[in-house]
Amino acid sequence: MKERDKKDAPEAEARREEECDPSEGYSTHVKQHIRSGKSEEAAEQARRDLEGPEAEELRRAEEEGKRHIAEPDPLERRRAPRERKDGGS
């Protein structure tokens, strides 16, 4: 395998997983981020940001995001379960 292919392999794997199941792709990205060793650095930067001049804007954005969690996914089509012909459940 070429050196470039080795570097691109995790990203290609994540893309394949996202195509099948978005949550699998997300999980893969989280695992890659943790393995990169940058999680502590990112957490520390987030703490500094929450204490800095943009803290209020970040909190408003967080609240806005939380409001959307309760909304149904507009792309998801929900169907009522079909009833059995014999009247059973």
Secondary structure as UniProt FT lines:
FT   HELIX           3..20
FT   HELIX           22..36
FT   HELIX           39..51
FT   TURN            53..54
FT   HELIX           55..69
FT   TURN            74..75
FT   TURN            85..86
//
